Amino acid sequence: MDLRDGVASIDVLTDDELIAGGETLENLRDPNYVRAAGRLNGIDQFDAASGA
C-alpha cells in the first residue's frame, strides 16, 4: 500500500541515531553497512503473546 500511495516506509538514519540505538562504531565504518530502517507505527502496542 505504501508504494502505491507514494509513502516512504524506509528512513535513512544518521550515525548519531544509530549510536544512540546501540550500534557500534566498527559496524558504522563498514562500507557495506546499510543505514536504513523500516519503522513501524504503534510498535509499542504490539503484543506477540496475545496472538492478535
PDB file of N, CA, C and O in Angstrom:
ATOM      1  N   MET A   1       0.815  -1.201   0.000  1.00  0.00           N
ATOM      2  CA  MET A   1       0.000   0.000   0.000  1.00  0.00           C
ATOM      3  C   MET A   1       0.851   1.254   0.000  1.00  0.00           C
ATOM      4  O   MET A   1       0.524   2.220  -0.689  1.00  0.00           O
ATOM      5  N   ASP A   2       1.942   1.257   0.763  1.00  0.00           N
ATOM      6  CA  ASP A   2       2.762   2.462   0.816  1.00  0.00           C
ATOM      7  C   ASP A   2       3.312   2.818  -0.545  1.00  0.00           C
ATOM      8  O   ASP A   2       3.300   3.986  -0.932  1.00  0.00           O
ATOM      9  N   LEU A   3       3.792   1.835  -1.276  1.00  0.00           N
ATOM     10  CA  LEU A   3       4.347   2.097  -2.603  1.00  0.00           C
ATOM     11  C   LEU A   3       3.276   2.682  -3.516  1.00  0.00           C
ATOM     12  O   LEU A   3       3.515   3.660  -4.225  1.00  0.00           O
ATOM     13  N   ARG A   4       2.119   2.083  -3.492  1.00  0.00           N
ATOM     14  CA  ARG A   4       1.021   2.557  -4.332  1.00  0.00           C
ATOM     15  C   ARG A   4       0.624   3.984  -3.964  1.00  0.00           C
ATOM     16  O   ARG A   4       0.300   4.790  -4.836  1.00  0.00           O
ATOM     17  N   ASP A   5       0.652   4.293  -2.658  1.00  0.00           N
ATOM     18  CA  ASP A   5       0.219   5.603  -2.176  1.00  0.00           C
ATOM     19  C   ASP A   5       1.344   6.637  -2.144  1.00  0.00           C
ATOM     20  O   ASP A   5       1.118   7.785  -1.761  1.00  0.00           O
ATOM     21  N   GLY A   6       2.554   6.237  -2.545  1.00  0.00           N
ATOM     22  CA  GLY A   6       3.676   7.161  -2.562  1.00  0.00           C
ATOM     23  C   GLY A   6       4.213   7.513  -1.189  1.00  0.00           C
ATOM     24  O   GLY A   6       4.772   8.593  -1.000  1.00  0.00           O
ATOM     25  N   VAL A   7       4.050   6.613  -0.225  1.00  0.00           N
ATOM     26  CA  VAL A   7       4.517   6.848   1.141  1.00  0.00           C
ATOM     27  C   VAL A   7       5.877   6.192   1.324  1.00  0.00           C
ATOM     28  O   VAL A   7       6.053   5.015   1.009  1.00  0.00           O
ATOM     29  N   ALA A   8       6.839   6.958   1.836  1.00  0.00           N
ATOM     30  CA  ALA A   8       8.172   6.411   2.107  1.00  0.00           C
ATOM     31  C   ALA A   8       8.108   5.599   3.405  1.00  0.00           C
ATOM     32  O   ALA A   8       7.697   6.112   4.446  1.00  0.00           O
ATOM     33  N   SER A   9       8.515   4.342   3.335  1.00  0.00           N
ATOM     34  CA  SER A   9       8.452   3.466   4.503  1.00  0.00           C
ATOM     35  C   SER A   9       9.823   3.191   5.099  1.00  0.00           C
ATOM     36  O   SER A   9       9.924   2.595   6.172  1.00  0.00           O
ATOM     37  N   ILE A  10      10.871   3.617   4.422  1.00  0.00           N
ATOM     38  CA  ILE A  10      12.234   3.380   4.888  1.00  0.00           C
ATOM     39  C   ILE A  10      12.865   4.718   5.244  1.00  0.00           C
ATOM     40  O   ILE A  10      12.831   5.660   4.453  1.00  0.00           O
ATOM     41  N   ASP A  11      13.439   4.796   6.441  1.00  0.00           N
ATOM     42  CA  ASP A  11      14.126   6.003   6.887  1.00  0.00           C
ATOM     43  C   ASP A  11      15.624   5.784   6.834  1.00  0.00           C
ATOM     44  O   ASP A  11      16.121   4.730   7.230  1.00  0.00           O
ATOM     45  N   VAL A  12      16.345   6.786   6.343  1.00  0.00           N
ATOM     46  CA  VAL A  12      17.803   6.768   6.393  1.00  0.00           C
ATOM     47  C   VAL A  12      18.200   7.363   7.739  1.00  0.00           C
ATOM     48  O   VAL A  12      17.770   8.461   8.093  1.00  0.00           O
ATOM     49  N   LEU A  13      19.027   6.629   8.487  1.00  0.00           N
ATOM     50  CA  LEU A  13      19.397   7.035   9.835  1.00  0.00           C
ATOM     51  C   LEU A  13      20.777   7.673   9.865  1.00  0.00           C
ATOM     52  O   LEU A  13      21.667   7.299   9.101  1.00  0.00           O
ATOM     53  N   THR A  14      20.941   8.639  10.758  1.00  0.00           N
ATOM     54  CA  THR A  14      22.245   9.275  10.948  1.00  0.00           C
ATOM     55  C   THR A  14      23.097   8.401  11.859  1.00  0.00           C
ATOM     56  O   THR A  14      22.589   7.529  12.563  1.00  0.00           O
ATOM     57  N   ASP A  15      24.403   8.652  11.830  1.00  0.00           N
ATOM     58  CA  ASP A  15      25.290   7.932  12.740  1.00  0.00           C
ATOM     59  C   ASP A  15      24.879   8.176  14.186  1.00  0.00           C
ATOM     60  O   ASP A  15      24.909   7.251  14.998  1.00  0.00           O
ATOM     61  N   ASP A  16      24.496   9.401  14.520  1.00  0.00           N
ATOM     62  CA  ASP A  16      24.086   9.711  15.891  1.00  0.00           C
ATOM     63  C   ASP A  16      22.871   8.883  16.308  1.00  0.00           C
ATOM     64  O   ASP A  16      22.818   8.380  17.430  1.00  0.00           O
ATOM     65  N   GLU A  17      21.900   8.741  15.414  1.00  0.00           N
ATOM     66  CA  GLU A  17      20.714   7.928  15.724  1.00  0.00           C
ATOM     67  C   GLU A  17      21.098   6.470  15.924  1.00  0.00           C
ATOM     68  O   GLU A  17      20.602   5.808  16.837  1.00  0.00           O
ATOM     69  N   LEU A  18      21.981   5.974  15.069  1.00  0.00           N
ATOM     70  CA  LEU A  18      22.403   4.582  15.163  1.00  0.00           C
ATOM     71  C   LEU A  18      23.194   4.320  16.437  1.00  0.00           C
ATOM     72  O   LEU A  18      22.991   3.300  17.096  1.00  0.00           O
ATOM     73  N   ILE A  19      24.091   5.231  16.789  1.00  0.00           N
ATOM     74  CA  ILE A  19      24.864   5.088  18.017  1.00  0.00           C
ATOM     75  C   ILE A  19      23.943   5.140  19.230  1.00  0.00           C
ATOM     76  O   ILE A  19      24.110   4.361  20.169  1.00  0.00           O
ATOM     77  N   ALA A  20      22.972   6.054  19.219  1.00  0.00           N
ATOM     78  CA  ALA A  20      22.012   6.149  20.319  1.00  0.00           C
ATOM     79  C   ALA A  20      21.199   4.867  20.452  1.00  0.00           C
ATOM     80  O   ALA A  20      20.755   4.513  21.545  1.00  0.00           O
ATOM     81  N   GLY A  21      21.008   4.172  19.327  1.00  0.00           N
ATOM     82  CA  GLY A  21      20.267   2.914  19.331  1.00  0.00           C
ATOM     83  C   GLY A  21      21.122   1.708  19.682  1.00  0.00           C
ATOM     84  O   GLY A  21      20.626   0.582  19.731  1.00  0.00           O
ATOM     85  N   GLY A  22      22.421   1.944  19.928  1.00  0.00           N
ATOM     86  CA  GLY A  22      23.277   0.857  20.369  1.00  0.00           C
ATOM     87  C   GLY A  22      24.213   0.281  19.314  1.00  0.00           C
ATOM     88  O   GLY A  22      24.900  -0.707  19.572  1.00  0.00           O
ATOM     89  N   GLU A  23      24.248   0.884  18.133  1.00  0.00           N
ATOM     90  CA  GLU A  23      25.134   0.367  17.092  1.00  0.00           C
ATOM     91  C   GLU A  23      26.584   0.689  17.432  1.00  0.00           C
ATOM     92  O   GLU A  23      26.863   1.648  18.152  1.00  0.00           O
ATOM     93  N   THR A  24      27.501  -0.115  16.913  1.00  0.00           N
ATOM     94  CA  THR A  24      28.919   0.069  17.197  1.00  0.00           C
ATOM     95  C   THR A  24      29.578   0.901  16.101  1.00  0.00           C
ATOM     96  O   THR A  24      29.130   0.916  14.955  1.00  0.00           O
ATOM     97  N   LEU A  25      30.655   1.595  16.482  1.00  0.00           N
ATOM     98  CA  LEU A  25      31.415   2.365  15.506  1.00  0.00           C
ATOM     99  C   LEU A  25      32.047   1.441  14.467  1.00  0.00           C
ATOM    100  O   LEU A  25      32.180   1.810  13.300  1.00  0.00           O
ATOM    101  N   GLU A  26      32.430   0.263  14.888  1.00  0.00           N
ATOM    102  CA  GLU A  26      33.004  -0.709  13.957  1.00  0.00           C
ATOM    103  C   GLU A  26      32.039  -1.006  12.817  1.00  0.00           C
ATOM    104  O   GLU A  26      32.432  -1.017  11.650  1.00  0.00           O
ATOM    105  N   ASN A  27      30.782  -1.247  13.153  1.00  0.00           N
ATOM    106  CA  ASN A  27      29.782  -1.508  12.110  1.00  0.00           C
ATOM    107  C   ASN A  27      29.543  -0.285  11.243  1.00  0.00           C
ATOM    108  O   ASN A  27      29.368  -0.413  10.031  1.00  0.00           O
ATOM    109  N   LEU A  28      29.534   0.896  11.843  1.00  0.00           N
ATOM    110  CA  LEU A  28      29.295   2.116  11.070  1.00  0.00           C
ATOM    111  C   LEU A  28      30.424   2.396  10.093  1.00  0.00           C
ATOM    112  O   LEU A  28      30.203   3.051   9.074  1.00  0.00           O
ATOM    113  N   ARG A  29      31.608   1.926  10.373  1.00  0.00           N
ATOM    114  CA  ARG A  29      32.756   2.122   9.473  1.00  0.00           C
ATOM    115  C   ARG A  29      32.744   1.144   8.294  1.00  0.00           C
ATOM    116  O   ARG A  29      33.477   1.331   7.323  1.00  0.00           O
ATOM    117  N   ASP A  30      31.929   0.125   8.379  1.00  0.00           N
ATOM    118  CA  ASP A  30      31.843  -0.874   7.311  1.00  0.00           C
ATOM    119  C   ASP A  30      31.169  -0.241   6.094  1.00  0.00           C
ATOM    120  O   ASP A  30      30.038   0.231   6.207  1.00  0.00           O
ATOM    121  N   PRO A  31      31.833  -0.216   4.930  1.00  0.00           N
ATOM    122  CA  PRO A  31      31.237   0.422   3.747  1.00  0.00           C
ATOM    123  C   PRO A  31      29.967  -0.286   3.248  1.00  0.00           C
ATOM    124  O   PRO A  31      29.213   0.287   2.462  1.00  0.00           O
ATOM    125  N   ASN A  32      29.733  -1.496   3.687  1.00  0.00           N
ATOM    126  CA  ASN A  32      28.531  -2.233   3.281  1.00  0.00           C
ATOM    127  C   ASN A  32      27.376  -2.083   4.269  1.00  0.00           C
ATOM    128  O   ASN A  32      26.293  -2.624   4.047  1.00  0.00           O
ATOM    129  N   TYR A  33      27.603  -1.356   5.348  1.00  0.00           N
ATOM    130  CA  TYR A  33      26.556  -1.175   6.356  1.00  0.00           C
ATOM    131  C   TYR A  33      25.432  -0.313   5.784  1.00  0.00           C
ATOM    132  O   TYR A  33      25.689   0.737   5.195  1.00  0.00           O
ATOM    133  N   VAL A  34      24.217  -0.747   5.954  1.00  0.00           N
ATOM    134  CA  VAL A  34      23.048  -0.020   5.442  1.00  0.00           C
ATOM    135  C   VAL A  34      22.442   0.787   6.583  1.00  0.00           C
ATOM    136  O   VAL A  34      21.988   0.236   7.585  1.00  0.00           O
ATOM    137  N   ARG A  35      22.447   2.091   6.409  1.00  0.00           N
ATOM    138  CA  ARG A  35      21.939   2.998   7.445  1.00  0.00           C
ATOM    139  C   ARG A  35      20.462   3.308   7.200  1.00  0.00           C
ATOM    140  O   ARG A  35      20.089   4.462   6.992  1.00  0.00           O
ATOM    141  N   ALA A  36      19.649   2.295   7.226  1.00  0.00           N
ATOM    142  CA  ALA A  36      18.226   2.473   6.949  1.00  0.00           C
ATOM    143  C   ALA A  36      17.409   1.552   7.848  1.00  0.00           C
ATOM    144  O   ALA A  36      17.886   0.518   8.315  1.00  0.00           O
ATOM    145  N   ALA A  37      16.168   1.961   8.073  1.00  0.00           N
ATOM    146  CA  ALA A  37      15.277   1.163   8.910  1.00  0.00           C
ATOM    147  C   ALA A  37      13.842   1.333   8.435  1.00  0.00           C
ATOM    148  O   ALA A  37      13.426   2.415   8.021  1.00  0.00           O
ATOM    149  N   GLY A  38      13.112   0.256   8.506  1.00  0.00           N
ATOM    150  CA  GLY A  38      11.674   0.308   8.271  1.00  0.00           C
ATOM    151  C   GLY A  38      11.000   0.485   9.618  1.00  0.00           C
ATOM    152  O   GLY A  38      10.985  -0.435  10.435  1.00  0.00           O
ATOM    153  N   ARG A  39      10.455   1.638   9.846  1.00  0.00           N
ATOM    154  CA  ARG A  39       9.838   1.936  11.151  1.00  0.00           C
ATOM    155  C   ARG A  39       8.383   1.480  11.152  1.00  0.00           C
ATOM    156  O   ARG A  39       7.677   1.591  10.150  1.00  0.00           O
ATOM    157  N   LEU A  40       7.963   0.973  12.283  1.00  0.00           N
ATOM    158  CA  LEU A  40       6.587   0.507  12.437  1.00  0.00           C
ATOM    159  C   LEU A  40       5.835   1.422  13.392  1.00  0.00           C
ATOM    160  O   LEU A  40       6.239   1.591  14.543  1.00  0.00           O
ATOM    161  N   ASN A  41       4.756   2.005  12.924  1.00  0.00           N
ATOM    162  CA  ASN A  41       3.913   2.814  13.802  1.00  0.00           C
ATOM    163  C   ASN A  41       3.182   1.913  14.786  1.00  0.00           C
ATOM    164  O   ASN A  41       2.704   0.841  14.414  1.00  0.00           O
ATOM    165  N   GLY A  42       3.097   2.336  16.018  1.00  0.00           N
ATOM    166  CA  GLY A  42       2.361   1.587  17.027  1.00  0.00           C
ATOM    167  C   GLY A  42       3.086   0.361  17.546  1.00  0.00           C
ATOM    168  O   GLY A  42       2.457  -0.513  18.143  1.00  0.00           O
ATOM    169  N   ILE A  43       4.405   0.270  17.333  1.00  0.00           N
ATOM    170  CA  ILE A  43       5.149  -0.911  17.781  1.00  0.00           C
ATOM    171  C   ILE A  43       5.053  -1.078  19.291  1.00  0.00           C
ATOM    172  O   ILE A  43       5.129  -2.197  19.799  1.00  0.00           O
ATOM    173  N   ASP A  44       4.886   0.032  20.014  1.00  0.00           N
ATOM    174  CA  ASP A  44       4.763  -0.051  21.466  1.00  0.00           C
ATOM    175  C   ASP A  44       3.459  -0.754  21.884  1.00  0.00           C
ATOM    176  O   ASP A  44       3.308  -1.132  23.046  1.00  0.00           O
ATOM    177  N   GLN A  45       2.537  -0.927  20.961  1.00  0.00           N
ATOM    178  CA  GLN A  45       1.276  -1.586  21.264  1.00  0.00           C
ATOM    179  C   GLN A  45       1.278  -3.054  20.820  1.00  0.00           C
ATOM    180  O   GLN A  45       0.296  -3.765  21.033  1.00  0.00           O
ATOM    181  N   PHE A  46       2.373  -3.509  20.205  1.00  0.00           N
ATOM    182  CA  PHE A  46       2.459  -4.876  19.727  1.00  0.00           C
ATOM    183  C   PHE A  46       2.624  -5.831  20.892  1.00  0.00           C
ATOM    184  O   PHE A  46       3.442  -5.597  21.781  1.00  0.00           O
ATOM    185  N   ASP A  47       1.851  -6.906  20.891  1.00  0.00           N
ATOM    186  CA  ASP A  47       1.925  -7.916  21.939  1.00  0.00           C
ATOM    187  C   ASP A  47       1.907  -9.296  21.273  1.00  0.00           C
ATOM    188  O   ASP A  47       0.851  -9.813  20.911  1.00  0.00           O
ATOM    189  N   ALA A  48       3.096  -9.874  21.122  1.00  0.00           N
ATOM    190  CA  ALA A  48       3.214 -11.165  20.458  1.00  0.00           C
ATOM    191  C   ALA A  48       2.492 -12.268  21.222  1.00  0.00           C
ATOM    192  O   ALA A  48       2.052 -13.249  20.622  1.00  0.00           O
ATOM    193  N   ALA A  49       2.367 -12.119  22.519  1.00  0.00           N
ATOM    194  CA  ALA A  49       1.724 -13.139  23.339  1.00  0.00           C
ATOM    195  C   ALA A  49       0.205 -13.170  23.143  1.00  0.00           C
ATOM    196  O   ALA A  49      -0.435 -14.180  23.438  1.00  0.00           O
ATOM    197  N   SER A  50      -0.373 -12.070  22.648  1.00  0.00           N
ATOM    198  CA  SER A  50      -1.827 -12.011  22.527  1.00  0.00           C
ATOM    199  C   SER A  50      -2.344 -12.844  21.354  1.00  0.00           C
ATOM    200  O   SER A  50      -3.499 -13.272  21.349  1.00  0.00           O
ATOM    201  N   GLY A  51      -1.478 -13.072  20.358  1.00  0.00           N
ATOM    202  CA  GLY A  51      -1.907 -13.826  19.188  1.00  0.00           C
ATOM    203  C   GLY A  51      -2.767 -13.040  18.232  1.00  0.00           C
ATOM    204  O   GLY A  51      -3.283 -13.590  17.259  1.00  0.00           O
ATOM    205  N   ALA A  52      -2.928 -11.749  18.500  1.00  0.00           N
ATOM    206  CA  ALA A  52      -3.780 -10.915  17.632  1.00  0.00           C
ATOM    207  C   ALA A  52      -2.966 -10.193  16.606  1.00  0.00           C
ATOM    208  O   ALA A  52      -3.516  -9.449  15.794  1.00  0.00           O
TER     209      ALA A  52
END
